[in-house]
Amino acid sequence: MRTTSVAATARETGVIVDWLKWIVVMVLVAAGVVGNWYFGDWPFVYRALSLVALALVAGFAALQTERGQRVWNLAREARTELRRVVWPNRQETTQTTMIVLILILLFALILWGLDSGLSWLVKQVIG
């Protein structure tokens, strides 16, 4: 019974620490927004470098949380899946594009014909 209470306490402590890390991330983002506004008369390069530095620190802090680790793992898995994709070659891409364009033109002509026919029919009925 004692081990479950210790495990629950450790889990709660981890959740609290994660929340504190997210608060740090939010404070860093807010500091970037306010700092960019406050130092608006400074050269753009200095402000941009400061924002990049703050974004890197905030990203590092976010990656230290459980949710940040899950997002990082998801991004790595997505990158791995993208490497498995078989991309079409130039000829397949051109052929598929031509088929799509021809079908668009065909359906546009069909809709134009229906619109013209119905318009003519309505003119005949109304007068």
Biotite code that builds the C-alpha atoms (Angstrom):
import biotite.structure as struc

atoms = struc.array([
    struc.Atom([0.000, 0.000, 0.000], chain_id="A", res_id=1, res_name="MET", atom_name="CA", element="C"),
    struc.Atom([2.897, 2.312, 0.697], chain_id="A", res_id=2, res_name="ARG", atom_name="CA", element="C"),
    struc.Atom([4.350, 1.827, -2.804], chain_id="A", res_id=3, res_name="THR", atom_name="CA", element="C"),
    struc.Atom([1.132, 2.942, -4.482], chain_id="A", res_id=4, res_name="THR", atom_name="CA", element="C"),
    struc.Atom([1.047, 6.149, -2.480], chain_id="A", res_id=5, res_name="SER", atom_name="CA", element="C"),
    struc.Atom([4.718, 6.799, -3.311], chain_id="A", res_id=6, res_name="VAL", atom_name="CA", element="C"),
    struc.Atom([4.039, 6.145, -7.011], chain_id="A", res_id=7, res_name="ALA", atom_name="CA", element="C"),
    struc.Atom([0.979, 8.411, -6.928], chain_id="A", res_id=8, res_name="ALA", atom_name="CA", element="C"),
    struc.Atom([2.983, 11.150, -5.213], chain_id="A", res_id=9, res_name="THR", atom_name="CA", element="C"),
    struc.Atom([5.773, 10.840, -7.788], chain_id="A", res_id=10, res_name="ALA", atom_name="CA", element="C"),
    struc.Atom([3.236, 11.022, -10.617], chain_id="A", res_id=11, res_name="ARG", atom_name="CA", element="C"),
    struc.Atom([1.593, 14.111, -9.104], chain_id="A", res_id=12, res_name="GLU", atom_name="CA", element="C"),
    struc.Atom([5.010, 15.723, -8.666], chain_id="A", res_id=13, res_name="THR", atom_name="CA", element="C"),
    struc.Atom([5.798, 14.993, -12.320], chain_id="A", res_id=14, res_name="GLY", atom_name="CA", element="C"),
    struc.Atom([2.528, 16.602, -13.405], chain_id="A", res_id=15, res_name="VAL", atom_name="CA", element="C"),
    struc.Atom([3.243, 19.694, -11.320], chain_id="A", res_id=16, res_name="ILE", atom_name="CA", element="C"),
    struc.Atom([6.763, 19.970, -12.726], chain_id="A", res_id=17, res_name="VAL", atom_name="CA", element="C"),
    struc.Atom([5.383, 19.625, -16.264], chain_id="A", res_id=18, res_name="ASP", atom_name="CA", element="C"),
    struc.Atom([2.906, 22.440, -15.580], chain_id="A", res_id=19, res_name="TRP", atom_name="CA", element="C"),
    struc.Atom([5.713, 24.628, -14.270], chain_id="A", res_id=20, res_name="LEU", atom_name="CA", element="C"),
    struc.Atom([7.719, 23.950, -17.426], chain_id="A", res_id=21, res_name="LYS", atom_name="CA", element="C"),
    struc.Atom([4.738, 24.918, -19.589], chain_id="A", res_id=22, res_name="TRP", atom_name="CA", element="C"),
    struc.Atom([4.349, 28.116, -17.579], chain_id="A", res_id=23, res_name="ILE", atom_name="CA", element="C"),
    struc.Atom([8.015, 28.874, -18.310], chain_id="A", res_id=24, res_name="VAL", atom_name="CA", element="C"),
    struc.Atom([7.335, 28.274, -22.023], chain_id="A", res_id=25, res_name="VAL", atom_name="CA", element="C"),
    struc.Atom([4.330, 30.640, -21.944], chain_id="A", res_id=26, res_name="MET", atom_name="CA", element="C"),
    struc.Atom([6.329, 33.304, -20.109], chain_id="A", res_id=27, res_name="VAL", atom_name="CA", element="C"),
    struc.Atom([9.113, 33.050, -22.708], chain_id="A", res_id=28, res_name="LEU", atom_name="CA", element="C"),
    struc.Atom([6.638, 33.389, -25.579], chain_id="A", res_id=29, res_name="VAL", atom_name="CA", element="C"),
    struc.Atom([4.958, 36.346, -23.882], chain_id="A", res_id=30, res_name="ALA", atom_name="CA", element="C"),
    struc.Atom([8.366, 37.924, -23.265], chain_id="A", res_id=31, res_name="ALA", atom_name="CA", element="C"),
    struc.Atom([9.120, 37.567, -26.964], chain_id="A", res_id=32, res_name="GLY", atom_name="CA", element="C"),
    struc.Atom([5.877, 39.245, -27.992], chain_id="A", res_id=33, res_name="VAL", atom_name="CA", element="C"),
    struc.Atom([6.146, 42.067, -25.461], chain_id="A", res_id=34, res_name="VAL", atom_name="CA", element="C"),
    struc.Atom([9.876, 42.506, -26.069], chain_id="A", res_id=35, res_name="GLY", atom_name="CA", element="C"),
    struc.Atom([9.366, 42.738, -29.829], chain_id="A", res_id=36, res_name="ASN", atom_name="CA", element="C"),
    struc.Atom([6.744, 45.427, -29.271], chain_id="A", res_id=37, res_name="TRP", atom_name="CA", element="C"),
    struc.Atom([8.716, 47.314, -26.604], chain_id="A", res_id=38, res_name="TYR", atom_name="CA", element="C"),
    struc.Atom([11.942, 47.334, -28.598], chain_id="A", res_id=39, res_name="PHE", atom_name="CA", element="C"),
    struc.Atom([10.180, 48.137, -31.867], chain_id="A", res_id=40, res_name="GLY", atom_name="CA", element="C"),
    struc.Atom([12.604, 50.953, -32.650], chain_id="A", res_id=41, res_name="ASP", atom_name="CA", element="C"),
    struc.Atom([15.608, 48.602, -32.537], chain_id="A", res_id=42, res_name="TRP", atom_name="CA", element="C"),
    struc.Atom([16.938, 47.204, -35.818], chain_id="A", res_id=43, res_name="PRO", atom_name="CA", element="C"),
    struc.Atom([14.991, 44.252, -37.171], chain_id="A", res_id=44, res_name="PHE", atom_name="CA", element="C"),
    struc.Atom([18.003, 41.941, -37.124], chain_id="A", res_id=45, res_name="VAL", atom_name="CA", element="C"),
    struc.Atom([18.469, 42.285, -33.345], chain_id="A", res_id=46, res_name="TYR", atom_name="CA", element="C"),
    struc.Atom([14.801, 41.700, -32.668], chain_id="A", res_id=47, res_name="ARG", atom_name="CA", element="C"),
    struc.Atom([14.685, 38.704, -35.005], chain_id="A", res_id=48, res_name="ALA", atom_name="CA", element="C"),
    struc.Atom([17.764, 37.125, -33.414], chain_id="A", res_id=49, res_name="LEU", atom_name="CA", element="C"),
    struc.Atom([16.291, 37.699, -29.958], chain_id="A", res_id=50, res_name="SER", atom_name="CA", element="C"),
    struc.Atom([13.020, 36.062, -30.994], chain_id="A", res_id=51, res_name="LEU", atom_name="CA", element="C"),
    struc.Atom([14.863, 33.084, -32.486], chain_id="A", res_id=52, res_name="VAL", atom_name="CA", element="C"),
    struc.Atom([16.885, 32.691, -29.264], chain_id="A", res_id=53, res_name="ALA", atom_name="CA", element="C"),
    struc.Atom([13.724, 32.865, -27.135], chain_id="A", res_id=54, res_name="LEU", atom_name="CA", element="C"),
    struc.Atom([11.968, 30.378, -29.429], chain_id="A", res_id=55, res_name="ALA", atom_name="CA", element="C"),
    struc.Atom([14.876, 27.938, -29.113], chain_id="A", res_id=56, res_name="LEU", atom_name="CA", element="C"),
    struc.Atom([14.869, 28.202, -25.315], chain_id="A", res_id=57, res_name="VAL", atom_name="CA", element="C"),
    struc.Atom([11.068, 27.844, -25.189], chain_id="A", res_id=58, res_name="ALA", atom_name="CA", element="C"),
    struc.Atom([11.223, 24.847, -27.541], chain_id="A", res_id=59, res_name="GLY", atom_name="CA", element="C"),
    struc.Atom([13.912, 23.218, -25.416], chain_id="A", res_id=60, res_name="PHE", atom_name="CA", element="C"),
    struc.Atom([11.808, 23.773, -22.288], chain_id="A", res_id=61, res_name="ALA", atom_name="CA", element="C"),
    struc.Atom([8.730, 22.350, -24.030], chain_id="A", res_id=62, res_name="ALA", atom_name="CA", element="C"),
    struc.Atom([10.656, 19.255, -25.095], chain_id="A", res_id=63, res_name="LEU", atom_name="CA", element="C"),
    struc.Atom([11.467, 18.545, -21.449], chain_id="A", res_id=64, res_name="GLN", atom_name="CA", element="C"),
    struc.Atom([7.790, 17.845, -20.713], chain_id="A", res_id=65, res_name="THR", atom_name="CA", element="C"),
    struc.Atom([5.948, 14.569, -21.268], chain_id="A", res_id=66, res_name="GLU", atom_name="CA", element="C"),
    struc.Atom([3.697, 16.056, -23.936], chain_id="A", res_id=67, res_name="ARG", atom_name="CA", element="C"),
    struc.Atom([6.681, 17.682, -25.631], chain_id="A", res_id=68, res_name="GLY", atom_name="CA", element="C"),
    struc.Atom([8.411, 14.307, -25.802], chain_id="A", res_id=69, res_name="GLN", atom_name="CA", element="C"),
    struc.Atom([5.306, 12.768, -27.361], chain_id="A", res_id=70, res_name="ARG", atom_name="CA", element="C"),
    struc.Atom([5.183, 15.500, -30.004], chain_id="A", res_id=71, res_name="VAL", atom_name="CA", element="C"),
    struc.Atom([8.901, 14.999, -30.732], chain_id="A", res_id=72, res_name="TRP", atom_name="CA", element="C"),
    struc.Atom([8.389, 11.239, -31.100], chain_id="A", res_id=73, res_name="ASN", atom_name="CA", element="C"),
    struc.Atom([5.404, 11.833, -33.401], chain_id="A", res_id=74, res_name="LEU", atom_name="CA", element="C"),
    struc.Atom([7.511, 14.135, -35.595], chain_id="A", res_id=75, res_name="ALA", atom_name="CA", element="C"),
    struc.Atom([10.302, 11.545, -35.785], chain_id="A", res_id=76, res_name="ARG", atom_name="CA", element="C"),
    struc.Atom([7.837, 8.786, -36.699], chain_id="A", res_id=77, res_name="GLU", atom_name="CA", element="C"),
    struc.Atom([6.231, 10.996, -39.360], chain_id="A", res_id=78, res_name="ALA", atom_name="CA", element="C"),
    struc.Atom([9.665, 11.662, -40.853], chain_id="A", res_id=79, res_name="ARG", atom_name="CA", element="C"),
    struc.Atom([10.324, 7.926, -40.944], chain_id="A", res_id=80, res_name="THR", atom_name="CA", element="C"),
    struc.Atom([6.978, 7.311, -42.660], chain_id="A", res_id=81, res_name="GLU", atom_name="CA", element="C"),
    struc.Atom([7.705, 10.012, -45.241], chain_id="A", res_id=82, res_name="LEU", atom_name="CA", element="C"),
    struc.Atom([10.878, 8.173, -46.199], chain_id="A", res_id=83, res_name="ARG", atom_name="CA", element="C"),
    struc.Atom([8.784, 5.071, -46.956], chain_id="A", res_id=84, res_name="ARG", atom_name="CA", element="C"),
    struc.Atom([6.475, 6.888, -49.377], chain_id="A", res_id=85, res_name="VAL", atom_name="CA", element="C"),
    struc.Atom([6.930, 6.019, -53.034], chain_id="A", res_id=86, res_name="VAL", atom_name="CA", element="C"),
    struc.Atom([6.739, 9.348, -54.835], chain_id="A", res_id=87, res_name="TRP", atom_name="CA", element="C"),
    struc.Atom([5.546, 9.453, -58.468], chain_id="A", res_id=88, res_name="PRO", atom_name="CA", element="C"),
    struc.Atom([8.037, 10.237, -61.181], chain_id="A", res_id=89, res_name="ASN", atom_name="CA", element="C"),
    struc.Atom([7.719, 13.171, -63.574], chain_id="A", res_id=90, res_name="ARG", atom_name="CA", element="C"),
    struc.Atom([5.825, 11.202, -66.255], chain_id="A", res_id=91, res_name="GLN", atom_name="CA", element="C"),
    struc.Atom([3.229, 9.870, -63.778], chain_id="A", res_id=92, res_name="GLU", atom_name="CA", element="C"),
    struc.Atom([2.742, 13.351, -62.321], chain_id="A", res_id=93, res_name="THR", atom_name="CA", element="C"),
    struc.Atom([2.265, 14.900, -65.774], chain_id="A", res_id=94, res_name="THR", atom_name="CA", element="C"),
    struc.Atom([-0.192, 12.201, -66.869], chain_id="A", res_id=95, res_name="GLN", atom_name="CA", element="C"),
    struc.Atom([-2.250, 12.489, -63.701], chain_id="A", res_id=96, res_name="THR", atom_name="CA", element="C"),
    struc.Atom([-2.308, 16.281, -63.978], chain_id="A", res_id=97, res_name="THR", atom_name="CA", element="C"),
    struc.Atom([-3.495, 16.092, -67.587], chain_id="A", res_id=98, res_name="MET", atom_name="CA", element="C"),
    struc.Atom([-6.268, 13.644, -66.654], chain_id="A", res_id=99, res_name="ILE", atom_name="CA", element="C"),
    struc.Atom([-7.438, 15.969, -63.880], chain_id="A", res_id=100, res_name="VAL", atom_name="CA", element="C"),
    struc.Atom([-7.404, 19.020, -66.184], chain_id="A", res_id=101, res_name="LEU", atom_name="CA", element="C"),
    struc.Atom([-9.334, 17.183, -68.913], chain_id="A", res_id=102, res_name="ILE", atom_name="CA", element="C"),
    struc.Atom([-11.961, 16.017, -66.400], chain_id="A", res_id=103, res_name="LEU", atom_name="CA", element="C"),
    struc.Atom([-12.309, 19.552, -65.017], chain_id="A", res_id=104, res_name="ILE", atom_name="CA", element="C"),
    struc.Atom([-12.830, 20.888, -68.532], chain_id="A", res_id=105, res_name="LEU", atom_name="CA", element="C"),
    struc.Atom([-15.347, 18.129, -69.313], chain_id="A", res_id=106, res_name="LEU", atom_name="CA", element="C"),
    struc.Atom([-17.384, 18.759, -66.164], chain_id="A", res_id=107, res_name="PHE", atom_name="CA", element="C"),
    struc.Atom([-17.233, 22.536, -66.732], chain_id="A", res_id=108, res_name="ALA", atom_name="CA", element="C"),
    struc.Atom([-18.687, 22.020, -70.226], chain_id="A", res_id=109, res_name="LEU", atom_name="CA", element="C"),
    struc.Atom([-21.394, 19.726, -68.854], chain_id="A", res_id=110, res_name="ILE", atom_name="CA", element="C"),
    struc.Atom([-22.361, 22.268, -66.184], chain_id="A", res_id=111, res_name="LEU", atom_name="CA", element="C"),
    struc.Atom([-22.291, 25.104, -68.732], chain_id="A", res_id=112, res_name="TRP", atom_name="CA", element="C"),
    struc.Atom([-24.599, 23.086, -70.994], chain_id="A", res_id=113, res_name="GLY", atom_name="CA", element="C"),
    struc.Atom([-27.003, 22.308, -68.159], chain_id="A", res_id=114, res_name="LEU", atom_name="CA", element="C"),
    struc.Atom([-27.010, 25.941, -67.029], chain_id="A", res_id=115, res_name="ASP", atom_name="CA", element="C"),
    struc.Atom([-27.642, 27.204, -70.577], chain_id="A", res_id=116, res_name="SER", atom_name="CA", element="C"),
    struc.Atom([-30.381, 24.625, -71.154], chain_id="A", res_id=117, res_name="GLY", atom_name="CA", element="C"),
    struc.Atom([-32.155, 25.360, -67.891], chain_id="A", res_id=118, res_name="LEU", atom_name="CA", element="C"),
    struc.Atom([-31.801, 29.093, -68.475], chain_id="A", res_id=119, res_name="SER", atom_name="CA", element="C"),
    struc.Atom([-33.378, 28.720, -71.941], chain_id="A", res_id=120, res_name="TRP", atom_name="CA", element="C"),
    struc.Atom([-36.167, 26.565, -70.450], chain_id="A", res_id=121, res_name="LEU", atom_name="CA", element="C"),
    struc.Atom([-36.921, 29.128, -67.723], chain_id="A", res_id=122, res_name="VAL", atom_name="CA", element="C"),
    struc.Atom([-37.035, 31.925, -70.328], chain_id="A", res_id=123, res_name="LYS", atom_name="CA", element="C"),
    struc.Atom([-39.505, 29.917, -72.388], chain_id="A", res_id=124, res_name="GLN", atom_name="CA", element="C"),
    struc.Atom([-41.763, 29.229, -69.378], chain_id="A", res_id=125, res_name="VAL", atom_name="CA", element="C"),
    struc.Atom([-41.642, 32.754, -67.916], chain_id="A", res_id=126, res_name="ILE", atom_name="CA", element="C"),
    struc.Atom([-41.916, 34.548, -71.179], chain_id="A", res_id=127, res_name="GLY", atom_name="CA", element="C"),
])
